[in-house]
Amino acid sequence: MPYLSQILSRPVIDADGVEIGRINDLAIQTGEVFPRITSVAFRGPSKTPFMVSWRKYVSEYDGSRVVLNTASHNIRFSYLQPDELLLARDLMNKQIVDTQGLKVVRVNDLKISQSGKQLRLLGAEVGMLGILRSLAPWFEKLVSGVSRLLRHPLEENIIAWNYMELVDRDLSSLQLSMTHKRLHELHPADVADILEQLDPQQRSKVFEHLDAQHAAETMSELDEEYQTDLIDDMSESDASELLASMDPDDAADIIGDLPYEKAEKLLWLMGVQDSRRIRSLLGYKEKTAGGIMTPEFVSVLEDMTVAQTVEKLRALQEDSPAANYIYTVDAQGILLGALSMRSLVLADPQTKVYELAERDLITAEPDEDQEEVADIISKYGFLALPIVDENKKLLGIVTVDDALEVLEEEHDEDLQIAGASSGSRDDEDGSIGVLLRWFLRRMMWFVIWAVLALMIVMAGGLEAFIGALALAPIVLLMADNSVSFAVSDLLNYGSSSSSARLGKLLRRNLVLTLAVALLGSILALALGSALDANLLNANASGLTPGFPASLQVVTLQLVIEIKKACLPVVITICLVTLSSIFVLIYGRGRLDKDKELSNTAITFIVMLCALAVQFGLTYLVQFLNVM
């Protein structure tokens, strides 16, 4: 089956055998599952563009040329119709959304199906083969042949037409096939994932064509940075209308990140009821139960019957949040109990709800930490947790989906502290950049040691610091382990650990430092004694026959320098172990202030400081020996 790149530039021959131009595009009619080619566009003499109907004028296509069924002077040129697209102009090298794979890709070529003289579009080639083919057909064949020899053949990566959604051009006015899967048919979370892959201009363009409900649900699924950007690109009236249609807790999160003047303007443009619901949530601190709760819940007076409660549920709007629990309250809104939807459905219609309600409830106050609330929901398997004030008045609920978002954020923070990735698409692709970052994280000590060795050699200090350089990897690995040890404490106990817990960790690290100092001293003495014995034997026996004298001299000199470097290394290792205390304190402070903490950066700094101490002490020992 041919590709568009193989058809472009092919000659167009009329019935008299005269070449009248070269193909530069093909048109398709979009209202089909696999659209047929409807017109061929070509450049005639003096590069004048022409377009003719494929069905009416093309008599043959043999892969190398298009033959027309009439002479050039009889041709009547056509124009692009409203439901038609030009393949090269509108699809080639353009970004499209793969609505099946839920990702944004670039069209590298287009696959065409041929049946006789009829051509149809099958889909887009988005893999490596399309890129190689665009460079040169022979280059594609060469790389494909080599890959087959290596038993890793390159395969086509075709996205069928019915799973393609254009980004760079609006298709809303085109008649697409009934099976064509569009963005508005996807789940809002999937649309959000796609939007986050686009650049800002394209993101706004695609978002504009979502209907109001889909746009509101998609906005709730986007990360905060993308939410703010989209709101900034919208008119104030549109942004206000969108926020009013969102869940109050999601809208409050977005408005809370906007400048005060803009936030007030958007709230003023809303209806009074929508504005009041959102303002009621803006007063709570960030990362608290109040900050993530929603004021939309179902409550009934406890003397109501099951039948009356069911009628109240039926009166709710269609887009109201799911009523997993019905809360019973008194006339002042004080929470008295809760019952599940299942209990309500199975009960007799004339039963009073207070007879069904569970009264021993677990609740939270609005100023409690959001992670503690999420942990409660996770621990007990709740679908929602009621939030009450000091008088037990029901203020709102935290739903399980909000709790999951909090737990996911906490997990991402832990990964960030540990220097890991949260599973980006680059990681899945296994790109060279990802592999390089992985190597630098895992082998940082080796990179630093290699650079240090090169600097010492270039500075002519190898003879003076060869012992310290030989033992430097031990110091670097201890620095890496000490930082990992401190980060592990942060992951286990978090930023909200008590002062007593922090004091216990500090005392434990101090004891560990003393233990390392004692063990290091013992090993250093043992190593020193062994080196002294080797030196005595070497001095007594002289040079060993059969081995180069220069090599034996260098080896003895290395032994002497390593012996001198043992004491600075032991002291440095003790200080490095002690540094885990300071890393723990520093990390605790950063997390308390809700600031980022990079394990990689801290490890790099501690390694550099450790080397500075080790080589400084080595120089001091040599200076004292000289004195």
PyMOL commands that set and color helices and strands:
alter all, ss='L'
color gray80, all
select helices_A, chain A and resi 4-7+45-47+54-57+72-74+87-90+128-135+137-149+161-163+183-185+188-195+200-208+212-221+224-233+236-245+248-256+260-269+272-282+289-292+306-314+341-346+353-356+370-380+400-417+425-429+432-442+444-458+462-493+499-541+549-592+599-626
alter helices_A, ss='H'
color red, helices_A
select strands_A, chain A and resi 11-13+19-29+37-43+49-53+58-61+66-68+84-86+95-98+103-106+109-115+118-125+158-160+164-166+298-301+325-329+335-340+384-388+394-399
alter strands_A, ss='S'
color yellow, strands_A
deselect
rebuild
show_as cartoon
